């Protein structure tokens, strides 16, 4: 229990325990910073923080050997680096927003795989943010907390991400997808009862190296901004399939085409699921999303493509890479009970190529951040 671990680490009981989940995105990739649509779900894998008010902030993690210390009223960008920057960044974002902050002793535990594209960082930010809001008695809605967490990620840690991951961590709900319009931050929870349809959503962690704070993500963002500028629209959300084909620069044309077609696919998936249709019908849209990320957005890598193709060949109704790209995870929609077969096929395909074995587990749509 984290309470016991906290007591061992700090010598007294915590004031409370808070959790926030990782996520997978069902569809809508690299659309969130283009004012577009995304459809993630919160996982049953989460980050847990136990915290108590203290004279100085000390953060410990069961995954890290060394504690990190700072002071809430002075912590500034650049001062805390590495894993604890996600914690310091949230404290800083609260302060920057004019909200009260407090020094805390914090113990972090979690089972969201790190570096797998499942938003372990957003789950840590959101768990810390709900803890601070509670302990300072600040009433904030889930979207406000998600925005503070994103501010930490963008302006403290320095990763130029969109807002999908933090919104998924805050708004997730059991048996639901989080349909988010990133232009307005409007959220609609969409029923996604896989068990009722005899289905499961398999997460295949390819374990290919994945790093967000590298240049590729930023380059894609810059390409999208440039394409929108050339098309004379506020964001690629406003571009049409016809207009993007007028872009003369082939790279920009492909990037823009991905975003425009991906937004349309999200809306189509939402329509199908809202109408209570068999989720198997979304399979071809998942595959089309993958092809678009591979061919137009150029963010897949061999580990990812092999897992996607193999899953479909082994009977998945649809499969696609999920998350920022260049590694990370593939999701596959499979009939309940067929997960082991699909997993075995991907393992074999990896062994044939001398890739490290993948790790697979089912994605169970779960609740967003809350106090335990
Ligand atoms: C990462 C970012 C998100 C989003 C996805 C791609 O997960 O954190 O904001 O841009 O990549 O869809």
Boltz pocket constraint, residues with backbone or C-beta under 6 A from the ligand:
constraints:
  - pocket:
      binder: B
      contacts: [[A, 25], [A, 28], [A, 29], [A, 30], [A, 31], [A, 32], [A, 33], [A, 117], [A, 161], [A, 162], [A, 163], [A, 164], [A, 165], [A, 323], [A, 324], [A, 325]]
      max_distance: 6.0
